Amino acid sequence: MDKYRGIAIRGNRIQISFTFNGERCRETWPKEPTTKNLKEAHTIRETIIGLITIGKFNYEEFFPNSSRAIKHARNPGDKITIEDALNQWLRVHQKRIARSTARDYASALKEHLIPRFGHLYLSELKPADIRHWIASLTISNKRINNVLIPLRAVYNEAHEDELIEKNPLTKIPNLKVVTREPQPFNVNEIEAIYAQLEGNDLNFVTFAFETGLRTSELIGLQWQDIDFENKRLYVRRAIVRGHTKEPKTRSGIRTVELSEKALTALKSQQAFKVEPHIFFDTKNNEALNDQKIRKRIWQPALKRAGISYREPYQTRHTFASQHLSNGKPIIWVALQMGHSNPNMTTSRYARWIK
């Protein structure tokens, strides 16, 4: 259509073509391709080219429903809501992160971020809005920091993509998280706990104290991971919220030496052997999880033993503190526990190091 350069007929619609910011753009004009409309479309194209030449072309003004309108908007952050940006970010990244982490992020979006900020456009959010919101929350500092992770990621990407001029999250530091001191059990307390248990439950708790494994690693342990001849086990997986994954860190994939008590617990557990996992809920013949361990095994045992409650994770702290107190090398303890750096072991358990 030489008479109307840059104008083409596409079915019962008119297509207008032009170049903007080095990109070839083809936009549909929803009018029938009559002679009058083709002439009008040509006039519009000439106007667009003129505005592009003097740097005053506003894409959204001419094509508000185009996907390029946001891309080429003068202030793209004025056109994208925080809800849309958060949901898009989660869709893009959820396959790259652990399933449990994706679930936590989805919860952060649903329970906190979208109800509070979802209606705002990206460019509308101010640091003061975030500070006031944080001040109103009753959840822990650690949880607040975790909830902010998706929002920080969205704004980092939006700033890198030049959708916004400033990132309001750069002025919001993470809240200070005070790490609780380990509260390991002493020898008498451990024996008192053992006295309240039997069978699978006793074997499980004994093995936890003797290996220092994380709860998720204990649940994921399989018979094929045990090397009885060389008295060691191989940590290769963890089960979190019913889903199997690799251990928490790369250093978590490790070989752990087994004590005689740990081996005895395993041999006793063979009486309940059900492939593939070593420990399970023998009461209901089901897989174990954090809640079952805590409510069915751990809490009742501590209560019957008359010991003040401490979470099951303290078995891991007990393992570390006992070996360090007995003079075991820090590097050995770090390797057994799957710490990424011996400095982590030193800082966490300094007061038990001889």
VEXSELO-43516 format. One record per residue (C-alpha): x, y, z. Coordinates in steps of 0.001 Angstrom, whole numbers, padded with zeros to 6 digits, always signed. Layout:
<figus>
XYZ ...
</figus>
This chain:
<figus>
+000000+000000+000000 +002445+002618-001348 -000057+005456-001072 -000196+005061+002708 +003346+004191+003718 +003530+002188+006970 -000148+001260+006810 -001329-002298+006129 -004625-004138+006099 -004848-007106+008493 -008216-008816+008111 -010855-006256+009038 -008381-004088+010959 -005624-001620+010098 -002007-002044+011148 +000237+000960+011760 +004017+000406+011591 +006794+002700+012848 +010163+002585+014598 +010503+003740+018204 +013638+003560+020370 +015252+001360+017748 +012399-001150+017804 +010098-001938+014901 +006549-001515+016220 +003386-002802+014600 +000143-001796+016279 -003419-002659+015339 -005902+000175+014924 -009404-001282+015540 -011169+000252+012562 -012300-001235+009290 -009923-000638+006386 -012113+001793+004464 -010505+004492+002354 -011416+007123+004921 -010000+005112+007814 -006813+004250+005916 -006248+007941+005279 -006870+008720+008963 -004484+005946+010010 -001831+007422+007750 -002330+010841+009369 -001958+009256+012814 +001266+007554+011726 +002670+010857+010456 +001779+012457+013796 +003507+009618+015701 +006658+009958+013609 +006679+013705+014161 +006355+013274+017950 +009104+010628+017957 +011381+013034+016085 +011001+015764+018726 +011072+013266+021630 +007497+013779+022790 +005822+010525+021732 +003708+008925+024506 +003073+005307+023530 +000173+004796+025929 -001677+007841+024591 -001971+006269+021159 -002049+002549+022023 -003170+002158+025685 -003912-001573+025338 -000602-002497+023748 +001893-004652+025646 +004531-002142+024529 +002734+000702+026301 +004262-000264+029648 +007637-001052+028130 +007889+002339+026429 +006026+004369+029034 +007794+007441+030347 +007098+006213+033868 +006396+002461+033551 +006158+002135+037324 +002951+004174+037151 +001277+001412+035141 +002191-001779+037052 +000585-002655+040368 +002614-004220+043135 +000208-007178+043154 +000833-007886+039477 +004590-007480+039894 +004723-009822+042892 +002632-012514+041229 +004677-012282+038039 +007930-012529+040010 +006727-015647+041838 +005611-017326+038601 +009006-016698+037012 +011135-017772+039978 +009201-020567+041680 +010841-023299+039572 +014308-022078+040561 +013782-022248+044305 +012974-025030+046738 +009303-025946+046933 +009146-025098+050638 +010692-021686+049935 +008204-021004+047130 +005418-021943+049528 +006742-019479+052120 +006946-016713+049520 +003396-017431+048341 +002246-017171+051943 +004085-013848+052345 +002318-012492+049268 -001139-013699+050294 -001029-012922+054005 +001005-009719+054085 +002308-008005+050961 -000680-008007+048611 -003307-007076+051253 -001154-004131+052340 +000553-002912+049152 -001022-004796+046246 -003301-001949+045138 -000425+000523+044768 +001525+001086+041581 +005263+000369+041763 +006147+004059+041693 +003748+004904+044537 +005410+002919+047322 +007403+005095+049734 +009863+004067+052485 +007514+005586+055070 +004731+003208+053954 +006977+000219+054652 +008171+001558+058014 +004620+002149+059230 +003580-001322+058083 +006536-002955+059846 +005682-001081+063049 +002136-002490+062938 +003203-006137+062653 +003239-008554+065577 +005338-011271+063932 +009040-011852+064691 +011832-009793+063147 +013075-012870+061321 +009651-013456+059786 +009365-009788+058747 +012751-010000+057003 +011613-013139+055178 +008303-011568+054151 +010182-008640+052636 +012347-010882+050424 +009866-011046+047484 +009161-007306+047701 +012880-006502+047713 +013414-008777+044711 +010576-007172+042746 +011901-003668+043354 +015492-004636+042596 +014422-006025+039230 +012115-003080+038523 +014972-000664+039206 +017407-002638+037055 +014839-002695+034222 +014346+001084+034618 +010660+000718+035418 +011184+002940+038466 +013670+005712+039173 +014257+004901+042842 +014042+001741+044918 +012287+002512+048231 +013551-000745+049769 +017181+000446+049747 +016298+002666+052704 +014740-000204+054665 +017455-002338+056326 +016671-005805+057592 +015607-005922+061208 +018082-007221+063737 +017544-010870+064572 +018859-012069+067898 +019934-015682+067603 +018863-017687+070600 +021613-019316+072571 +021739-023107+072271 +020213-024888+075258 +021767-028346+075122 +020698-031164+077404 +023084-032548+079997 +023830-036247+080454 +021255-036738+083218 +018519-035066+081161 +019323-037207+078134 +019093-040394+080199 +015802-039201+081713 +014391-038641+078210 +015537-042092+077068 +013785-043632+080075 +010436-042335+078804 +010736-043891+075359 +010890-047293+073722 +011039-048951+070328 +011110-046717+067237 +010712-043543+069310 +013708-044351+071521 +015819-045293+068509 +014910-042063+066742 +015719-039773+069677 +018936-041645+070482 +020065-041370+066881 +019262-037642+066887 +021426-037030+069972 +024263-039214+068665 +024535-037799+065132 +023515-034149+065348 +021438-034462+062177 +018761-031895+061423 +015195-033118+061880 +014541-032956+058115 +017671-035070+057514 +016611-037666+060086 +013207-037985+058443 +014812-038363+055006 +017385-040975+056075 +017145-044301+054214 +018678-047717+054912 +020781-047417+051768 +022521-044416+053372 +024024-046555+056143 +027476-048136+055879 +027521-050522+058857 +030929-051954+058001 +032691-048575+058102 +030412-047125+060808 +029170-044112+058901 +026154-042695+057123 +025714-040527+054057 +023463-037490+054267 +022042-036990+050776 +018518-035705+051254 +016075-033990+053579 +012294-034074+053733 +010616-030724+054309 +006810-030524+054511 +006527-033890+052834 +008783-033009+049894 +012223-034530+049366 +015049-032099+048640 +018791-031824+049012 +020109-030809+052438 +019904-027190+053552 +023352-026273+052194 +025879-027832+049793 +028049-028662+052779 +025028-030487+054164 +025745-033298+051693 +028248-035134+053871 +029508-038289+055537 +028839-038674+059277 +030725-041001+061596 +028532-043250+063718 +029079-043831+067433 +028428-047188+069057 +025170-045851+070536 +024057-044691+067097 +024852-048101+065608 +022980-049836+068439 +019932-047658+067769 +020067-048567+064075 +020378-052280+064752 +017446-052057+067150 +015474-050167+064498 +015922-053047+062053 +013172-054836+063978 +010783-052209+062564 +012401-052167+059130 +010152-050790+056424 +011866-049681+053217 +013081-047217+052287 +013111-044841+055287 +014699-045776+058595 +012441-043839+060961 +008676-043518+060630 +005500-043205+062662 +005051-046770+063874 +001773-045907+065597 +000039-045102+062314 +002583-046727+059979 +003103-043360+058269 +005996-041061+057418 +007282-038800+060163 +007138-035011+060056 +008066-032164+062393 +004628-031989+063964 +004361-035713+064684 +007823-035783+066216 +007134-032788+068405 +003606-033643+069553 +003617-037443+069660 +007194-038249+070705 +009114-035250+072006 +006718-033184+074139 +005258-036179+076049 +008742-037554+076780 +010014-034262+078223 +006848-033797+080235 +007048-037293+081759 +010756-036764+082500 +010015-033469+084268 +012314-031507+081942 +011463-027972+080851 +010524-027863+077182 +013149-027255+074532 +012561-027884+070840 +013821-031124+069200 +016520-029127+067389 +018363-028939+070722 +019487-032526+070119 +021721-031070+067406 +023060-028399+069770 +023647-031094+072374 +025727-033122+069930 +027949-030138+069121 +028375-028877+072688 +029232-032320+074083 +031891-033104+071481 +033485-029676+071746 +033501-029913+075545 +035219-033285+075231 +037969-031761+073095 +036932-032881+069618 +038536-030703+066894 +036314-027857+065686 +036778-028900+062053 +035554-032428+062858 +032406-031095+064528 +031810-028692+061614 +032103-031511+059072 +029830-033810+061070 +027148-031131+061296 +027429-029938+057715 +028455-026382+058572 +029701-024439+055559 +032575-022954+057567 +034264-023858+060893 +033839-020205+061881 +030107-020878+062044 +030764-023678+064535 +033126-021509+066574 +030770-018530+066797 +027745-020677+067609 +029349-022884+070250 +032241-020764+071530 +031519-021277+075216 +031801-025067+074898 +035212-025023+073203 +038059-025928+075490 
</figus>
